[in-house]
Amino acid sequence: MSYEKRVKFLVNALYYGVIAVLALLLLKFGWDYLSPFVTGFIVAYFLKPVINKINVYLKIKRSIAAVLCVLLFYGVTVWMLVLVGVQLALLIRNRFYLLPDFYSAEIVPVVTRLLAWVQSFLVSIDPGVQSAVEEAINNIMANMGTYISDISMGVLGYISTAATKVPAFLIRTLITVIASFFISLDYYKLTYFIARQLNTKQITVLYEVETYTKSALLKYIKSYALIMFITFCEIGTGLFLLGVNKPFLIAILIAVFDILPVLGSGGILVPWAVISLVTGDIFLGVGIAILYVTITVIRNIIEPKIVGRQVGLHPVVTLACMYVGTMVMGILGLFLFPVSMSILIQLNDSGKIKIFK
């Protein structure tokens, strides 16, 4: 490689590196401020075909059609979120509120029998340790009770703290809804204004980005639908073999929950396994634990491959994008970063931009 080519490569690498770092910093620290307007534009974009059809076929003014569509969209969305969210919050609150009573009624007898067996075994080996063993057992029981109470109060406190953030969430939601209204009303004016600021090549690139984004999102949805189906089959089969009542209904719920990157299926299966073991149902507890490990291993193997194959990325690149995206933007970054990388690669391969060879 000649000196001029090396200099050009370093300049390009530095240029795109700076852009990437600035973009990551903007997403990391500015997303909270930009998200209402970005979300509003996305909502307006996807409602655009519906609004146009209502405007043309029903002869309703576009402004009225936009208002009706945005109201209907957010009305249905809020209704579903409130319905599911309230029920879930009440379920969690009730379960953890009753956790101390469950501990006293179910866990203490099992632990007491287990510790009594350990005590008799140790005393049979060395009678001189009886007092020390009794003291240790008393400390264990006292600490367990305190730990259970702390868990219960901690979860209830977390729910109370989350409730204090509702006003800020409502303000952000209100701004998002208002932004959706205004963007939907003047969607073409806004997009034409942006287009006037760009040259022909840049407009072509934006059009290609729109086309690739639609294709990538569709493939992404297909890939995670396939992952959810595989997870559903694994959980449903496992619970059926373990003799659990309504195994496939439970499997559907856990498969949907498994999409969440932080909690995943472990948020349900791990506590279930622990409670089963503590209450003496060893077969079910061990079976669910094995099922969870199996699901986790298979999910970590197939997810990068399936998602990467659908969006046209190598599994290693997909895994890196998913990891960085989750670190930067949470669950949204998990989906957004692989799609964005796929779009960049397709633009590079088509010659619209030049990032790498």
C-alpha positions, 0 to 999 in steps of 0.5 A: 500500500502506497503512502497516499493510500495509507494516509487516505485510509487513516483519514477516512477511518478517523472521520468515520470513527469520530462520526460513530463516537458522536452518534453513540454519545448522542444516543447515549446522553441525548436519547431521552430528549430526542425520543418523543420526537423520533417516536412521533415521526416513526408513528406518523410514518407508519400511519401515513398509508392509513391516513392517505387511504382514509383521505382518498377513499372516504373523502375525509380531510387529511388533517381530520384523518390524521387526528382520528388515526393518531387518537385511535393508535394511542388510545389502543396502545395506552389501553393495552399497556394499562391493562397489562401493566396494571395487572402485572404490577398488582400480581407482583405486589400481591405476591411479594406482599404475601412472601413473608406469610408464604415463607412462614407457612411453606419454607420454614417447615422444609428448612427446619426439617433439613437443618434438623437432619443436618444437626442430628448428623453432625451430633452423631459424628461429634456430640461436642458440636451440638451447642455450636450447631444449634447456635448456627441454625438459629442464626441461619433461621433469623437471617433467612427471615430478615432476608425474606422481609428485605426482599418483600419490602425492597420489591414493594419499595421499588414499585413505589419508587417506580410510581413516583416516575409516572408524572415524568413518563406521562409528560414524555408520553404527552409530548410524543402524542403531540409530536405525532399529531403535528408531524402527521398533519404536516408530514409531507411539508416536513419531509419536503423541507428536509429534501430541499436541504439535500442534494440529489445524491443525499436524497437517493441515499435516504430513499435507499435507507428507507427501502433497506430499513423496511426490508431489515425490520421485516426480516428482524421481525421474522427472525424473532418470531422464529426464535419465539416459536423455538422457545415456545416449543422447548418450554411447552414440551418441557413443561408437558413432560414435567406434568405441569397443568396447561403447559403450552399456555404457560409456554406462550407467556414465557416465550413472549417474556423471553424477548426481554434482554434483562429478565428473559425466561429466567425471570419466571423459570428461576423463581419457579424452580427455587420455590419448587425445590424449597417446597419439596417438589424436587422433581419439578424444581430440578426439571425446570432448572434443567429446562431453563439452562437448555433454553438459555444455551440454545437461545444464545447459540441460535439468536446471533445466527438466525438474526444475522442470517435474516438481516445479512450479518455475520453472527459475530457482528450481530452479537457485537451489535446486540451487545453494544446496542443493549449497553447504549440504548437498552432493549431498543438498542438490541433491535436497532443496532443490528438493523442499522449495521445491516443498512450501512453494509447494504449501502456500502455494497451498493456503492451509495456510501464508502466505509469499507471494502 
